[in-house]
Amino acid sequence: MRFFKTRTMATQACDLNRVSVAGQTVKPSKHIKAGESIEIKWSGGLKRTIEVLQITEKRLGAKLVPEYYKDHTPQKEIDDYKARVARAAAYRDPGAGRPTKKDRRDMDDFLGAVDDLFE
């Protein structure tokens, strides 16, 4: 599993202080070593904790990546996050059509504010 769809998204997360290594926020150029713990904070309130098992010299296919890290995120947190995302989709009126870009931004802002209340 890749944690960010693109390198640009990963860089933006680092710039917004959503990625930390050993409790310290990091810049995108930070070199990671085997055994280090990475915490990623998602905008929906999910915090993933990843332990790096090995570092490779080459780029890998997505199917091989899980052999090189261990996810320490409690399954309950992941399930809660998925439930929040599913609830957000359920608030749309049936037959209302696809949400516009503005609708999606408004929903994201609202859900982010709600999640901030419970952190």
Chimera marker file (.cmm) of the C-alpha trace (Angstrom):
<marker_set name="trace">
<marker id="1" x="0.000" y="0.000" z="0.000" r="1" g="1" b="0" radius="0.5"/>
<marker id="2" x="1.284" y="3.397" z="-0.908" r="1" g="1" b="0" radius="0.5"/>
<marker id="3" x="0.361" y="6.128" z="1.512" r="1" g="1" b="0" radius="0.5"/>
<marker id="4" x="0.218" y="8.966" z="-1.017" r="1" g="1" b="0" radius="0.5"/>
<marker id="5" x="-0.954" y="8.783" z="-4.599" r="1" g="1" b="0" radius="0.5"/>
<marker id="6" x="1.797" y="11.081" z="-5.887" r="1" g="1" b="0" radius="0.5"/>
<marker id="7" x="5.107" y="12.480" z="-4.705" r="1" g="1" b="0" radius="0.5"/>
<marker id="8" x="3.566" y="15.936" z="-4.852" r="1" g="1" b="0" radius="0.5"/>
<marker id="9" x="0.875" y="14.908" z="-2.361" r="1" g="1" b="0" radius="0.5"/>
<marker id="10" x="3.544" y="13.459" z="-0.060" r="1" g="1" b="0" radius="0.5"/>
<marker id="11" x="5.522" y="16.705" z="-0.266" r="1" g="1" b="0" radius="0.5"/>
<marker id="12" x="2.428" y="18.754" z="0.543" r="1" g="1" b="0" radius="0.5"/>
<marker id="13" x="1.706" y="16.563" z="3.586" r="1" g="1" b="0" radius="0.5"/>
<marker id="14" x="5.256" y="17.157" z="4.848" r="1" g="1" b="0" radius="0.5"/>
<marker id="15" x="4.933" y="20.901" z="4.234" r="1" g="1" b="0" radius="0.5"/>
<marker id="16" x="1.663" y="20.952" z="6.229" r="1" g="1" b="0" radius="0.5"/>
<marker id="17" x="3.384" y="19.158" z="9.165" r="1" g="1" b="0" radius="0.5"/>
<marker id="18" x="1.228" y="16.051" z="8.761" r="1" g="1" b="0" radius="0.5"/>
<marker id="19" x="4.200" y="13.673" z="8.598" r="1" g="1" b="0" radius="0.5"/>
<marker id="20" x="6.489" y="13.086" z="11.547" r="1" g="1" b="0" radius="0.5"/>
<marker id="21" x="9.384" y="10.728" z="12.202" r="1" g="1" b="0" radius="0.5"/>
<marker id="22" x="10.085" y="9.815" z="15.817" r="1" g="1" b="0" radius="0.5"/>
<marker id="23" x="7.807" y="12.632" z="16.968" r="1" g="1" b="0" radius="0.5"/>
<marker id="24" x="9.535" y="15.335" z="14.898" r="1" g="1" b="0" radius="0.5"/>
<marker id="25" x="7.851" y="16.910" z="11.859" r="1" g="1" b="0" radius="0.5"/>
<marker id="26" x="10.000" y="16.407" z="8.785" r="1" g="1" b="0" radius="0.5"/>
<marker id="27" x="10.820" y="18.028" z="5.476" r="1" g="1" b="0" radius="0.5"/>
<marker id="28" x="10.247" y="16.070" z="2.248" r="1" g="1" b="0" radius="0.5"/>
<marker id="29" x="14.001" y="15.539" z="1.842" r="1" g="1" b="0" radius="0.5"/>
<marker id="30" x="14.349" y="13.617" z="5.142" r="1" g="1" b="0" radius="0.5"/>
<marker id="31" x="16.245" y="10.345" z="4.761" r="1" g="1" b="0" radius="0.5"/>
<marker id="32" x="14.486" y="7.462" z="6.485" r="1" g="1" b="0" radius="0.5"/>
<marker id="33" x="16.346" y="4.586" z="8.130" r="1" g="1" b="0" radius="0.5"/>
<marker id="34" x="15.219" y="1.067" z="8.902" r="1" g="1" b="0" radius="0.5"/>
<marker id="35" x="13.560" y="0.846" z="12.299" r="1" g="1" b="0" radius="0.5"/>
<marker id="36" x="12.180" y="4.399" z="12.296" r="1" g="1" b="0" radius="0.5"/>
<marker id="37" x="8.542" y="5.079" z="13.057" r="1" g="1" b="0" radius="0.5"/>
<marker id="38" x="6.549" y="7.386" z="10.757" r="1" g="1" b="0" radius="0.5"/>
<marker id="39" x="3.240" y="8.982" z="11.758" r="1" g="1" b="0" radius="0.5"/>
<marker id="40" x="0.942" y="10.296" z="9.013" r="1" g="1" b="0" radius="0.5"/>
<marker id="41" x="-2.058" y="12.463" z="9.900" r="1" g="1" b="0" radius="0.5"/>
<marker id="42" x="-4.878" y="12.434" z="7.351" r="1" g="1" b="0" radius="0.5"/>
<marker id="43" x="-7.337" y="15.292" z="7.012" r="1" g="1" b="0" radius="0.5"/>
<marker id="44" x="-10.226" y="13.004" z="7.995" r="1" g="1" b="0" radius="0.5"/>
<marker id="45" x="-8.741" y="12.471" z="11.461" r="1" g="1" b="0" radius="0.5"/>
<marker id="46" x="-6.937" y="9.183" z="10.839" r="1" g="1" b="0" radius="0.5"/>
<marker id="47" x="-3.401" y="8.830" z="12.188" r="1" g="1" b="0" radius="0.5"/>
<marker id="48" x="-1.363" y="6.013" z="10.662" r="1" g="1" b="0" radius="0.5"/>
<marker id="49" x="1.748" y="4.773" z="12.457" r="1" g="1" b="0" radius="0.5"/>
<marker id="50" x="4.211" y="2.940" z="10.218" r="1" g="1" b="0" radius="0.5"/>
<marker id="51" x="7.464" y="1.206" z="11.164" r="1" g="1" b="0" radius="0.5"/>
<marker id="52" x="10.066" y="0.931" z="8.400" r="1" g="1" b="0" radius="0.5"/>
<marker id="53" x="11.510" y="-2.594" z="8.311" r="1" g="1" b="0" radius="0.5"/>
<marker id="54" x="13.908" y="-2.258" z="5.378" r="1" g="1" b="0" radius="0.5"/>
<marker id="55" x="15.086" y="0.315" z="2.887" r="1" g="1" b="0" radius="0.5"/>
<marker id="56" x="15.523" y="-0.583" z="-0.779" r="1" g="1" b="0" radius="0.5"/>
<marker id="57" x="17.765" y="0.985" z="-3.383" r="1" g="1" b="0" radius="0.5"/>
<marker id="58" x="15.278" y="0.438" z="-6.220" r="1" g="1" b="0" radius="0.5"/>
<marker id="59" x="11.675" y="1.455" z="-6.727" r="1" g="1" b="0" radius="0.5"/>
<marker id="60" x="9.195" y="-1.356" z="-6.160" r="1" g="1" b="0" radius="0.5"/>
<marker id="61" x="5.832" y="-2.385" z="-7.448" r="1" g="1" b="0" radius="0.5"/>
<marker id="62" x="2.913" y="-1.674" z="-5.119" r="1" g="1" b="0" radius="0.5"/>
<marker id="63" x="2.429" y="-5.366" z="-4.301" r="1" g="1" b="0" radius="0.5"/>
<marker id="64" x="5.973" y="-5.696" z="-2.899" r="1" g="1" b="0" radius="0.5"/>
<marker id="65" x="5.917" y="-2.594" z="-0.697" r="1" g="1" b="0" radius="0.5"/>
<marker id="66" x="4.123" y="-4.183" z="2.335" r="1" g="1" b="0" radius="0.5"/>
<marker id="67" x="7.135" y="-6.444" z="2.883" r="1" g="1" b="0" radius="0.5"/>
<marker id="68" x="9.179" y="-3.379" z="3.853" r="1" g="1" b="0" radius="0.5"/>
<marker id="69" x="6.967" y="-1.800" z="6.533" r="1" g="1" b="0" radius="0.5"/>
<marker id="70" x="4.732" y="-2.736" z="9.435" r="1" g="1" b="0" radius="0.5"/>
<marker id="71" x="1.527" y="-0.831" z="10.128" r="1" g="1" b="0" radius="0.5"/>
<marker id="72" x="0.943" y="-0.252" z="13.862" r="1" g="1" b="0" radius="0.5"/>
<marker id="73" x="-2.334" y="1.647" z="13.397" r="1" g="1" b="0" radius="0.5"/>
<marker id="74" x="-5.087" y="0.046" z="15.510" r="1" g="1" b="0" radius="0.5"/>
<marker id="75" x="-7.731" y="-1.588" z="13.340" r="1" g="1" b="0" radius="0.5"/>
<marker id="76" x="-10.433" y="0.197" z="15.353" r="1" g="1" b="0" radius="0.5"/>
<marker id="77" x="-9.127" y="3.594" z="14.194" r="1" g="1" b="0" radius="0.5"/>
<marker id="78" x="-9.146" y="2.472" z="10.568" r="1" g="1" b="0" radius="0.5"/>
<marker id="79" x="-12.691" y="1.115" z="10.901" r="1" g="1" b="0" radius="0.5"/>
<marker id="80" x="-13.863" y="4.353" z="12.567" r="1" g="1" b="0" radius="0.5"/>
<marker id="81" x="-12.346" y="6.394" z="9.743" r="1" g="1" b="0" radius="0.5"/>
<marker id="82" x="-14.013" y="4.238" z="7.093" r="1" g="1" b="0" radius="0.5"/>
<marker id="83" x="-17.347" y="4.585" z="8.920" r="1" g="1" b="0" radius="0.5"/>
<marker id="84" x="-17.007" y="8.404" z="8.962" r="1" g="1" b="0" radius="0.5"/>
<marker id="85" x="-16.280" y="8.423" z="5.239" r="1" g="1" b="0" radius="0.5"/>
<marker id="86" x="-19.257" y="6.156" z="4.555" r="1" g="1" b="0" radius="0.5"/>
<marker id="87" x="-21.544" y="8.368" z="6.658" r="1" g="1" b="0" radius="0.5"/>
<marker id="88" x="-20.413" y="11.432" z="4.741" r="1" g="1" b="0" radius="0.5"/>
<marker id="89" x="-21.449" y="9.804" z="1.479" r="1" g="1" b="0" radius="0.5"/>
<marker id="90" x="-24.815" y="8.824" z="2.977" r="1" g="1" b="0" radius="0.5"/>
<marker id="91" x="-25.846" y="12.466" z="3.596" r="1" g="1" b="0" radius="0.5"/>
<marker id="92" x="-26.221" y="13.141" z="-0.125" r="1" g="1" b="0" radius="0.5"/>
<marker id="93" x="-29.841" y="12.998" z="-1.248" r="1" g="1" b="0" radius="0.5"/>
<marker id="94" x="-30.530" y="10.072" z="-3.567" r="1" g="1" b="0" radius="0.5"/>
<marker id="95" x="-30.967" y="11.256" z="-7.130" r="1" g="1" b="0" radius="0.5"/>
<marker id="96" x="-29.221" y="14.583" z="-6.422" r="1" g="1" b="0" radius="0.5"/>
<marker id="97" x="-26.539" y="13.712" z="-8.935" r="1" g="1" b="0" radius="0.5"/>
<marker id="98" x="-22.822" y="13.856" z="-8.653" r="1" g="1" b="0" radius="0.5"/>
<marker id="99" x="-21.489" y="16.480" z="-6.207" r="1" g="1" b="0" radius="0.5"/>
<marker id="100" x="-19.784" y="19.484" z="-7.740" r="1" g="1" b="0" radius="0.5"/>
<marker id="101" x="-16.268" y="20.474" z="-6.804" r="1" g="1" b="0" radius="0.5"/>
<marker id="102" x="-17.678" y="23.134" z="-4.472" r="1" g="1" b="0" radius="0.5"/>
<marker id="103" x="-19.993" y="20.551" z="-2.851" r="1" g="1" b="0" radius="0.5"/>
<marker id="104" x="-17.046" y="18.222" z="-2.218" r="1" g="1" b="0" radius="0.5"/>
<marker id="105" x="-14.965" y="21.038" z="-0.711" r="1" g="1" b="0" radius="0.5"/>
<marker id="106" x="-17.851" y="22.089" z="1.520" r="1" g="1" b="0" radius="0.5"/>
<marker id="107" x="-18.319" y="18.488" z="2.705" r="1" g="1" b="0" radius="0.5"/>
<marker id="108" x="-14.571" y="18.111" z="3.361" r="1" g="1" b="0" radius="0.5"/>
<marker id="109" x="-14.482" y="21.376" z="5.330" r="1" g="1" b="0" radius="0.5"/>
<marker id="110" x="-17.515" y="20.378" z="7.371" r="1" g="1" b="0" radius="0.5"/>
<marker id="111" x="-16.218" y="16.899" z="8.135" r="1" g="1" b="0" radius="0.5"/>
<marker id="112" x="-12.780" y="18.264" z="9.005" r="1" g="1" b="0" radius="0.5"/>
<marker id="113" x="-14.372" y="20.692" z="11.493" r="1" g="1" b="0" radius="0.5"/>
<marker id="114" x="-16.469" y="17.887" z="13.018" r="1" g="1" b="0" radius="0.5"/>
<marker id="115" x="-13.424" y="15.632" z="13.344" r="1" g="1" b="0" radius="0.5"/>
<marker id="116" x="-11.447" y="18.445" z="15.016" r="1" g="1" b="0" radius="0.5"/>
<marker id="117" x="-14.117" y="18.597" z="17.731" r="1" g="1" b="0" radius="0.5"/>
<marker id="118" x="-13.542" y="14.952" z="18.646" r="1" g="1" b="0" radius="0.5"/>
<marker id="119" x="-9.732" y="14.946" z="18.673" r="1" g="1" b="0" radius="0.5"/>
<link id1="1" id2="2" r="1" g="1" b="0" radius="0.2"/>
<link id1="2" id2="3" r="1" g="1" b="0" radius="0.2"/>
<link id1="3" id2="4" r="1" g="1" b="0" radius="0.2"/>
<link id1="4" id2="5" r="1" g="1" b="0" radius="0.2"/>
<link id1="5" id2="6" r="1" g="1" b="0" radius="0.2"/>
<link id1="6" id2="7" r="1" g="1" b="0" radius="0.2"/>
<link id1="7" id2="8" r="1" g="1" b="0" radius="0.2"/>
<link id1="8" id2="9" r="1" g="1" b="0" radius="0.2"/>
<link id1="9" id2="10" r="1" g="1" b="0" radius="0.2"/>
<link id1="10" id2="11" r="1" g="1" b="0" radius="0.2"/>
<link id1="11" id2="12" r="1" g="1" b="0" radius="0.2"/>
<link id1="12" id2="13" r="1" g="1" b="0" radius="0.2"/>
<link id1="13" id2="14" r="1" g="1" b="0" radius="0.2"/>
<link id1="14" id2="15" r="1" g="1" b="0" radius="0.2"/>
<link id1="15" id2="16" r="1" g="1" b="0" radius="0.2"/>
<link id1="16" id2="17" r="1" g="1" b="0" radius="0.2"/>
<link id1="17" id2="18" r="1" g="1" b="0" radius="0.2"/>
<link id1="18" id2="19" r="1" g="1" b="0" radius="0.2"/>
<link id1="19" id2="20" r="1" g="1" b="0" radius="0.2"/>
<link id1="20" id2="21" r="1" g="1" b="0" radius="0.2"/>
<link id1="21" id2="22" r="1" g="1" b="0" radius="0.2"/>
<link id1="22" id2="23" r="1" g="1" b="0" radius="0.2"/>
<link id1="23" id2="24" r="1" g="1" b="0" radius="0.2"/>
<link id1="24" id2="25" r="1" g="1" b="0" radius="0.2"/>
<link id1="25" id2="26" r="1" g="1" b="0" radius="0.2"/>
<link id1="26" id2="27" r="1" g="1" b="0" radius="0.2"/>
<link id1="27" id2="28" r="1" g="1" b="0" radius="0.2"/>
<link id1="28" id2="29" r="1" g="1" b="0" radius="0.2"/>
<link id1="29" id2="30" r="1" g="1" b="0" radius="0.2"/>
<link id1="30" id2="31" r="1" g="1" b="0" radius="0.2"/>
<link id1="31" id2="32" r="1" g="1" b="0" radius="0.2"/>
<link id1="32" id2="33" r="1" g="1" b="0" radius="0.2"/>
<link id1="33" id2="34" r="1" g="1" b="0" radius="0.2"/>
<link id1="34" id2="35" r="1" g="1" b="0" radius="0.2"/>
<link id1="35" id2="36" r="1" g="1" b="0" radius="0.2"/>
<link id1="36" id2="37" r="1" g="1" b="0" radius="0.2"/>
<link id1="37" id2="38" r="1" g="1" b="0" radius="0.2"/>
<link id1="38" id2="39" r="1" g="1" b="0" radius="0.2"/>
<link id1="39" id2="40" r="1" g="1" b="0" radius="0.2"/>
<link id1="40" id2="41" r="1" g="1" b="0" radius="0.2"/>
<link id1="41" id2="42" r="1" g="1" b="0" radius="0.2"/>
<link id1="42" id2="43" r="1" g="1" b="0" radius="0.2"/>
<link id1="43" id2="44" r="1" g="1" b="0" radius="0.2"/>
<link id1="44" id2="45" r="1" g="1" b="0" radius="0.2"/>
<link id1="45" id2="46" r="1" g="1" b="0" radius="0.2"/>
<link id1="46" id2="47" r="1" g="1" b="0" radius="0.2"/>
<link id1="47" id2="48" r="1" g="1" b="0" radius="0.2"/>
<link id1="48" id2="49" r="1" g="1" b="0" radius="0.2"/>
<link id1="49" id2="50" r="1" g="1" b="0" radius="0.2"/>
<link id1="50" id2="51" r="1" g="1" b="0" radius="0.2"/>
<link id1="51" id2="52" r="1" g="1" b="0" radius="0.2"/>
<link id1="52" id2="53" r="1" g="1" b="0" radius="0.2"/>
<link id1="53" id2="54" r="1" g="1" b="0" radius="0.2"/>
<link id1="54" id2="55" r="1" g="1" b="0" radius="0.2"/>
<link id1="55" id2="56" r="1" g="1" b="0" radius="0.2"/>
<link id1="56" id2="57" r="1" g="1" b="0" radius="0.2"/>
<link id1="57" id2="58" r="1" g="1" b="0" radius="0.2"/>
<link id1="58" id2="59" r="1" g="1" b="0" radius="0.2"/>
<link id1="59" id2="60" r="1" g="1" b="0" radius="0.2"/>
<link id1="60" id2="61" r="1" g="1" b="0" radius="0.2"/>
<link id1="61" id2="62" r="1" g="1" b="0" radius="0.2"/>
<link id1="62" id2="63" r="1" g="1" b="0" radius="0.2"/>
<link id1="63" id2="64" r="1" g="1" b="0" radius="0.2"/>
<link id1="64" id2="65" r="1" g="1" b="0" radius="0.2"/>
<link id1="65" id2="66" r="1" g="1" b="0" radius="0.2"/>
<link id1="66" id2="67" r="1" g="1" b="0" radius="0.2"/>
<link id1="67" id2="68" r="1" g="1" b="0" radius="0.2"/>
<link id1="68" id2="69" r="1" g="1" b="0" radius="0.2"/>
<link id1="69" id2="70" r="1" g="1" b="0" radius="0.2"/>
<link id1="70" id2="71" r="1" g="1" b="0" radius="0.2"/>
<link id1="71" id2="72" r="1" g="1" b="0" radius="0.2"/>
<link id1="72" id2="73" r="1" g="1" b="0" radius="0.2"/>
<link id1="73" id2="74" r="1" g="1" b="0" radius="0.2"/>
<link id1="74" id2="75" r="1" g="1" b="0" radius="0.2"/>
<link id1="75" id2="76" r="1" g="1" b="0" radius="0.2"/>
<link id1="76" id2="77" r="1" g="1" b="0" radius="0.2"/>
<link id1="77" id2="78" r="1" g="1" b="0" radius="0.2"/>
<link id1="78" id2="79" r="1" g="1" b="0" radius="0.2"/>
<link id1="79" id2="80" r="1" g="1" b="0" radius="0.2"/>
<link id1="80" id2="81" r="1" g="1" b="0" radius="0.2"/>
<link id1="81" id2="82" r="1" g="1" b="0" radius="0.2"/>
<link id1="82" id2="83" r="1" g="1" b="0" radius="0.2"/>
<link id1="83" id2="84" r="1" g="1" b="0" radius="0.2"/>
<link id1="84" id2="85" r="1" g="1" b="0" radius="0.2"/>
<link id1="85" id2="86" r="1" g="1" b="0" radius="0.2"/>
<link id1="86" id2="87" r="1" g="1" b="0" radius="0.2"/>
<link id1="87" id2="88" r="1" g="1" b="0" radius="0.2"/>
<link id1="88" id2="89" r="1" g="1" b="0" radius="0.2"/>
<link id1="89" id2="90" r="1" g="1" b="0" radius="0.2"/>
<link id1="90" id2="91" r="1" g="1" b="0" radius="0.2"/>
<link id1="91" id2="92" r="1" g="1" b="0" radius="0.2"/>
<link id1="92" id2="93" r="1" g="1" b="0" radius="0.2"/>
<link id1="93" id2="94" r="1" g="1" b="0" radius="0.2"/>
<link id1="94" id2="95" r="1" g="1" b="0" radius="0.2"/>
<link id1="95" id2="96" r="1" g="1" b="0" radius="0.2"/>
<link id1="96" id2="97" r="1" g="1" b="0" radius="0.2"/>
<link id1="97" id2="98" r="1" g="1" b="0" radius="0.2"/>
<link id1="98" id2="99" r="1" g="1" b="0" radius="0.2"/>
<link id1="99" id2="100" r="1" g="1" b="0" radius="0.2"/>
<link id1="100" id2="101" r="1" g="1" b="0" radius="0.2"/>
<link id1="101" id2="102" r="1" g="1" b="0" radius="0.2"/>
<link id1="102" id2="103" r="1" g="1" b="0" radius="0.2"/>
<link id1="103" id2="104" r="1" g="1" b="0" radius="0.2"/>
<link id1="104" id2="105" r="1" g="1" b="0" radius="0.2"/>
<link id1="105" id2="106" r="1" g="1" b="0" radius="0.2"/>
<link id1="106" id2="107" r="1" g="1" b="0" radius="0.2"/>
<link id1="107" id2="108" r="1" g="1" b="0" radius="0.2"/>
<link id1="108" id2="109" r="1" g="1" b="0" radius="0.2"/>
<link id1="109" id2="110" r="1" g="1" b="0" radius="0.2"/>
<link id1="110" id2="111" r="1" g="1" b="0" radius="0.2"/>
<link id1="111" id2="112" r="1" g="1" b="0" radius="0.2"/>
<link id1="112" id2="113" r="1" g="1" b="0" radius="0.2"/>
<link id1="113" id2="114" r="1" g="1" b="0" radius="0.2"/>
<link id1="114" id2="115" r="1" g="1" b="0" radius="0.2"/>
<link id1="115" id2="116" r="1" g="1" b="0" radius="0.2"/>
<link id1="116" id2="117" r="1" g="1" b="0" radius="0.2"/>
<link id1="117" id2="118" r="1" g="1" b="0" radius="0.2"/>
<link id1="118" id2="119" r="1" g="1" b="0" radius="0.2"/>
</marker_set>
